[in-house]
Amino acid sequence: MPTFFDSLSIPLELTAAEHSVFLDRHGLSLAITKERQRSDRYGFSFSVVSLRLLIKGGVDAGKLAEMERILATRLRLTDERGVNRDGSIVIILPQTDYDGAVAVVESLAKLAAFEQIYFEAEIHVYPESVEGQFDSQDSSDRGKMLRYDEGCEDAVAIKHFEDPTKSINSGATTRSFLVGQHPSSLHMIAKPFPRWKRSMDIACAASGLVVAAPFLLATAIAIKATSKGPVFFRQWRTGQNNRPFRIMKLRTMVVDADELKDKLREMNERDGPAFKIKNDPRVTRVGNFLRSTGLDELPQLWNVLIGEMSIVGPRPLPVDEDALCEQWQRRRLDTKPGITCSWQISKSRKISFDDWMRMDIRYATTRSMKNDLKLMFKTVAAVVLGRVGH
């Protein structure tokens, strides 16, 4: 007896034909978001393959249609494919690990070679991502577009290297697959950093450093006069796409603050991996004033100016704390970290760590000039009212 699902089904040949249509960039972004949410919820990994066709004179409609036909015959109905901004073909493979994605790339290369279609490929796996790049015969030919001519099976042989920065041995196969670590955020589909936001960052950071220069000088003298140690505090934080960078702050604690952290662990007032103490005994007299006003963050204008941070964005966590975050929480790394954010200007100690992460993810997915300006004005008010989170 036919079921409800049978009544809704479409003949297989029609489904395959319809499914072969490429998604646009917006469709790809939506599909990636759905798969990431499934992965975070159920623990499945999935792969994204990016193919860049190597066709002299550019990719014409005929070759693209032929590649579309090849994809339709090789991929599953649950797989998605589309065209990215740079013209590359992107394939989404649900519940597929790295080895499975490599198998798909190999089979596609063999099928495409018979039609004289050649490509470079990158593989990204979520949540634990690796990146691959088809490359040429040896280190002197790296970066050249090598086509398949004859001996298709030999041409697509894969050789693995643990470090993608190492030179390829001269005896390598015609095309090699370089394997290395890659951020799990799948940033190749993520929204590009807006030009208006970068322009605003440069203008605000440059003018802010000029205006703050006299204060920074006075504060430097006060810090050196009241406690031993450097004026600035530098710490490794996790930035956009999992890239670490060294954040700059005015030093507000004693020099051996990190060594004292383990002794004060039981006083931690935060849930999750974050470490926060309201009346932290490591804070100096000058530091207490700087932290209560948020002025210790001013040196981060330099991080903004060189592009490591933004004025508005999720606060970057120390590398050791970020490593303890759950996979879904790391979606906050899709955008640049900032000096101020929704959590920073709220009564932060009353917000759970999970809610803090949700606020950051919400900002990363809905950022706009209007929201940034609103948060900047709220930050000024929070500084005046002494409500800056630390």
Secondary structure, 3 states (H helix, E strand, C coil): CCCHHHHHCCCHHHHHHHHCCCECHHHHHHHHHHHHHHHHHHCCCEEEEEEEECCCCCCCHHHHHHHHHHHHHHCCCCCEEEECCCCCEEEEECCCCHHHHHHHHHHHHHHHHHCCCCEEEEEEEECCCEEEEEECCCHHHCCCCCCCCCCHHHHCCCCEECCCCCCCCCCCCCCEEEEEECCCCCCCCCCCCCHHHHHHHHHHHHHHHHHHHHHHHHHHHHHHHHCCCCCEEEEEEECHHHCEEEEEEECCECCCHHHHHHHHHHHCCCCCCCCCCCCCCCECHHHHHHHHHCHHHCCHHHHHHCCCCEEECCCCCEHHHHCCCCCHHHHHHHCCCEEECCCCCCCHHHCCHHHHHHHHHHHHHHCCHHHHHHHHHHHHHHHHHCCCCC
